[in-house]
Amino acid sequence: MLILGNRRRSGPPNLEFRTASASRLPLPAESCDIVVSIESIHPQPDKSAVLAEAARVLRPGGRLLVADFFYTRDSSTNSASGFRASVQGSPFERVDEDWTDQAAAALEEDSPRRLAEIDRLPRFLWPAALSFAGTVRSPLYAQLRQGQARYLHFRLQKAPAPARTV
């Protein structure tokens, strides 16, 4: 499930919020200039379908921005190499950057605040919260620091429309 927008913030009157599947967006073809995906690609079982759907809703020349963690183990369903292969077979041109060090540093900086929030939860929820909340005590942090996962940023651009000759 994907949430388009943030329901809690007010915005311009032409801003609309909807819930949708990442592989079936409730938008007309070629109706968007930009699609942003932050930490929502990794749980998708069919990343090629997500990329195809983003390409469908983007206008020619439109961009898909992805920031997410990927595993370095090629056999993982969320491997960096697997996602790059999906992009290779899509209508997007790819530029990617490794943000692992910055992501780990951000987790380190924000961990005290997040851990304080977890301390306020009932004790039986602590294991799940510590696993999910992205702190220095989370499995993801350890995987980033041990080189088992990478936090990557992809700027993907749909091919522009061919120039018309008169």
Buried (B, 14 or more C-beta within 10 A) or exposed (E): EBEBEEEEEEEEEEEEEEEBEBBEBEBEEBEBEEBEBEEBBBEBEEBBBBBBBBBBBBBEEBBBBBBBBBBBBEEBEBBBBBBBBBBEEBBBEBEBEEBBEEBBEEBEEBBEEBBEEBEEEEEEEBEEBBEEBBBBBBEBBEBBBEEBBBBBBBBBBBEEEEEEEE
